[in-house]
Amino acid sequence: MHNLLCQIWSGDAVEQNPMKIRTVMIIDDDASIRKVVSLTLRVVEGWEISCAASCDEALAMLKCVTPDLILLDMMMPGVDGVE
């Protein structure tokens, strides 16, 4: 499971990114939102994407992934994005 959490998909257009964002972590309990956002950012922008369905998953992933940007659902069950 730990290896699965650390999986990152890579795109080809990273060098075209003017903001130099290369890695994004998406934290959302809704699988469809994670899928759409990750596909869009990976295919269109060429960014490396990691996804987590919960705060616990995200914290575990942050041990092996250092994202440039975190997109965080502010209203997840059990814990909100502020905590």
C-alpha positions, 0 to 999 in steps of 0.5 A: 500500500505504501508504494501505491501511495507514493506513485506519481504519474509524469507528463511530458510538458513540464518544461513548458510550465511558466510557473515552474510547478512540477508536482501537485498533490490532490487531497480530496475524498471524492474519487471523481474529483481526484481523477478529473483534476489529476488527468487535466493537470497531467495531460494538459499541463504535464505536471506530476500528480499524486493523489490522496483520499484522506488526510492520513493518506496525504501525510503518509505520502508526504514522507516520499513526495514533496509537491510544489502545490497542494490542492486540498478539499476543505470539507472532508469527513473526519478532518477539514482542510484547515486542520 
